[in-house]
Structure formats: C-alpha cells, structure tokens
C-alpha cells in the first residue's frame, strides 16, 4: 500500500460563512484527498456548489434546520455509506456519517462526527452521554469490519489536562467533565484490558489511537478550538477537541500531523482549525 492520502477534518461553524471568510483558498492550496466537515449548517446543494467539481460529496443534515450537519468529500468515489448510530429512537442525524472507500484494493472507512457540546447537569448533557455510549458500542464493530478505520471530527471533549490550556477552571464544565473524559480513557486504552477512567469507572479498553497526541507527544495542545471571547486565540488559550482517532493499523501509516492554525485572529474562517493528517496507504 503506497498511495499517500491527505485527510483533513474541520468544524466549519457554518460552511457558507466559512467560504465567505476564505475557506476555499485554504482548501485549494492544501492538496486534500478526503475532507470531513462538521457543523455544516447548510443544504447538500450548498456543500457541493461551494466545493465545486472534482469532489464526491456525502452529507447528513440535522433534523433541525440550520443545526449541526456532517459531510464527507473525497477525490475518489465512495463505495458505501451509513448514518445510523445507536438505537432506532436515538436521533443522531447530522452528527455521524461513515463511508467506505477503495484504496488500491483496501477498504478505508472514514467517519465524520460532531459530538454534542453538552451542558453540565442539563438534558443536553444526557444527550451527549447517549451519543458517547452509542459511539463506544459502534467503534469495536468498525474495527472488526476494517483494520483501516478512522473517526474524525469535533468530539467536544478534551481528554487530558494537556488538551485544555485552562483545565483547572473547566473541571466542572461540559467538555472536561471526568465522566466525559473516562470515555476517552477507554477509547484509547489498550484493547483487551480493563481500563480505570479518570472518574473511577472501569470498562474494556478499545485500543484505538489518538493520532494527534501520539504525534505531538506530551505537550500542551496543539489546540484546535479557541473561544470567540476576549483574547483566547491571540493568547493560545485553546482546547484540543478535534481528533483523528485511528485503528492501530492505520495509525502506523501516519506520515505527518498538522493543525492549520490561522496566522492571525482576523484571518480565521472558523473558530476551529483544520486537523490535517497524511496516511501512507
């Protein structure tokens, strides 16, 4: 397997607004083969029209118009795609889109996902936990179906203290709650072992790889989202909540990992930065 693939993921915070602010220039210059978008907040026609010719596009809109929405675009055709996640009565529309591609005879499965932001001690947080539960059940199935599987997107959880600049001040806020972080302890825990989460819970490790943390090492960040308030971006007071989560076999093929942080606050086209990874498939 020798074909290099560049896979980029970004929460666009509304794709039409992102394009008005310069997303198209970034995409034209970046040589992306597979693009995953979250918080599309637009129609499929909008997405295909903005991306232009040369892209095969899948889009799953949210039930509520103008909310959420996830998309995948690729330079090669998709073989199959699925949007179901969790029980039939669970509305995951606009938040989970998985697709299979044929890469020189090997099946690559890519998921674009947008986890709920949540809000501590509210029904929004209950929905977030339902989604994380469904995701935790689905990931082992994905890994069984294909040794080359990748989940990318805005997962809306900072896993470790390294992932949030002001982690001490956010321990009781959604996005850094111990129970949320424990899902990621299990997700990245060694397969076949019992993992104790930061909240004291235990469960089986799933063996997936946090590509960003493996590549960057034990350093702060690199952050992928900054609040629009105050000087968060200028001071790099950010959160690393946008991930590439890979099966071990796929993680071994990583050639480079980059967070495309804008040069300045006024040149950003989203409050998130794209996460771009080269896989030597």
Residue pairs with C-beta under 8 A, 6 or more apart in sequence:
1 103
1 104
1 106
1 253
1 280
1 281
2 104
2 280
2 281
3 103
3 104
3 281
4 255
4 278
4 279
4 280
4 281
5 33
5 34
5 103
5 108
5 278
5 279
5 281
6 30
6 31
6 32
6 33
6 34
6 276
6 277
6 278
6 279
7 32
7 33
7 34
7 35
7 36
7 110
7 150
7 152
7 244
7 276
7 277
7 278
7 279
8 30
8 32
8 34
8 35
8 36
8 274
8 275
8 276
8 277
9 35
9 36
9 37
9 38
9 112
9 152
9 153
9 242
9 244
9 274
9 275
10 36
10 37
10 38
10 242
10 270
10 272
10 273
10 274
10 275
11 37
11 38
11 39
11 114
11 153
11 154
11 225
11 242
11 270
11 271
11 272
12 18
12 23
12 37
12 38
12 39
12 40
12 269
12 270
12 272
13 39
13 41
13 270
13 271
13 272
14 39
14 40
14 41
14 42
15 23
15 37
15 40
15 41
15 42
15 46
15 47
15 50
15 71
16 41
16 42
16 46
16 50
17 269
18 269
18 270
19 50
19 269
21 268
21 269
21 270
22 267
22 269
23 269
23 270
24 50
26 260
26 269
26 274
27 35
27 51
30 260
30 274
30 276
32 276
33 74
33 75
33 76
34 72
34 73
34 74
34 75
34 101
34 110
35 51
35 55
35 71
35 72
35 73
35 74
36 70
36 71
36 72
36 110
36 111
36 112
36 152
36 153
37 47
37 69
37 70
37 71
37 72
37 73
37 112
38 68
38 69
38 70
38 112
38 113
38 114
38 153
38 154
39 68
39 69
39 114
39 154
40 47
40 59
40 61
40 68
40 69
40 70
40 71
40 94
41 66
41 67
41 68
41 69
42 69
43 61
44 57
44 59
44 61
47 57
47 59
47 71
47 73
48 55
48 57
51 57
51 73
54 75
55 73
55 74
55 75
56 73
56 74
56 75
56 76
56 77
56 78
57 71
57 72
57 73
58 71
58 72
58 73
58 78
58 81
58 97
58 99
59 69
59 70
59 71
59 72
59 97
60 69
60 70
60 71
60 83
60 93
60 94
60 95
60 96
60 97
61 68
61 69
61 93
61 94
62 68
62 69
62 93
62 94
62 95
63 91
63 93
63 94
67 94
68 93
68 94
68 95
68 114
69 94
69 114
70 94
70 95
70 96
70 97
70 112
70 113
70 114
70 153
71 97
71 112
72 78
72 81
72 97
72 99
72 110
72 112
74 99
74 101
76 101
76 102
76 103
77 101
78 99
78 100
78 101
79 99
79 100
79 101
79 102
79 107
80 99
80 100
81 97
81 98
81 99
81 100
82 97
82 98
82 99
83 92
83 93
83 96
83 97
83 98
84 92
85 92
85 95
85 96
85 131
85 134
85 135
85 138
86 92
86 130
86 131
86 133
86 134
86 137
86 138
87 134
90 130
90 131
90 134
92 131
92 134
94 114
95 113
95 114
95 115
95 116
95 131
96 111
96 113
96 135
97 111
97 112
97 113
98 109
98 110
98 111
98 112
98 142
99 109
99 110
99 111
100 107
100 108
100 109
100 146
101 107
101 108
101 109
101 110
102 108
103 148
103 281
104 281
106 148
106 281
107 146
107 148
108 146
108 148
108 149
108 150
108 250
108 281
109 142
109 145
109 146
109 148
109 149
109 150
110 149
110 150
110 152
111 142
111 149
111 150
111 151
111 152
111 153
112 152
112 153
113 135
113 151
113 152
113 153
113 154
113 155
114 153
114 154
114 156
115 128
115 131
115 132
115 135
115 153
115 154
115 155
115 156
115 157
116 124
116 127
116 128
116 131
116 156
117 124
117 128
117 156
117 174
117 175
118 124
118 125
118 127
118 128
118 156
118 174
118 175
118 180
119 125
119 174
120 172
120 173
120 174
120 177
124 174
125 174
125 177
128 156
128 174
128 180
129 179
129 180
132 180
132 183
135 151
135 183
136 183
136 186
136 187
136 206
139 151
139 187
139 206
139 208
140 206
142 149
142 151
142 247
143 149
143 206
143 207
143 208
143 247
146 247
147 247
147 249
147 250
148 247
148 249
148 250
148 281
149 246
149 247
149 250
150 244
150 245
150 246
150 247
150 250
150 279
151 208
151 243
151 244
151 245
151 246
152 242
152 243
152 244
152 245
152 275
153 242
153 243
154 225
154 241
154 242
154 272
155 241
155 242
155 243
155 245
156 174
156 175
156 241
157 175
157 176
157 180
157 181
157 183
157 184
157 241
158 164
158 167
158 170
158 175
158 176
158 181
158 239
158 240
158 241
159 181
159 184
159 185
159 188
159 210
159 213
159 240
160 181
160 213
161 167
162 213
162 218
162 219
162 220
162 221
162 240
163 221
163 223
163 239
163 240
163 241
164 170
164 175
164 176
164 238
164 239
164 240
165 220
165 221
165 223
165 236
165 237
165 238
165 239
166 237
167 176
170 176
171 177
171 178
174 180
175 239
175 241
178 197
178 198
178 199
179 197
179 199
179 201
181 197
181 198
181 199
182 197
182 198
182 199
182 201
182 203
183 197
184 210
185 195
185 196
185 197
185 198
186 195
186 197
186 203
186 204
186 205
186 206
187 206
187 208
187 245
188 205
188 206
188 208
188 209
188 210
188 213
189 195
189 204
189 205
189 206
189 207
190 205
190 207
191 204
191 205
191 206
191 207
192 204
192 205
192 207
193 204
193 205
194 202
194 203
194 204
194 205
195 202
195 203
195 204
195 205
196 202
197 203
207 247
207 248
208 245
208 246
208 247
208 248
209 245
209 246
209 247
209 248
209 250
209 251
210 243
210 244
210 245
211 243
211 244
211 245
211 246
211 251
211 254
211 257
211 277
212 222
212 240
212 243
212 244
212 257
212 259
212 275
214 251
214 254
215 254
215 256
215 257
216 222
216 257
221 236
221 238
221 240
221 259
222 240
222 259
222 261
223 236
223 238
223 239
223 240
223 259
223 261
223 273
224 238
224 239
224 240
224 241
224 242
224 259
224 272
224 273
224 275
225 238
225 239
225 240
225 241
225 242
225 271
225 272
225 273
226 232
226 233
226 236
226 237
226 238
226 239
226 271
227 237
227 271
228 271
231 237
232 238
233 262
233 265
233 268
234 265
242 272
242 273
242 275
243 275
244 257
244 275
244 277
246 254
250 279
253 279
253 280
253 281
254 277
254 278
254 279
254 280
255 278
255 279
255 280
256 277
256 278
257 275
257 276
257 277
258 275
258 276
258 277
259 273
259 274
259 275
259 276
260 273
260 274
260 275
260 276
261 273
262 268
262 269
262 273
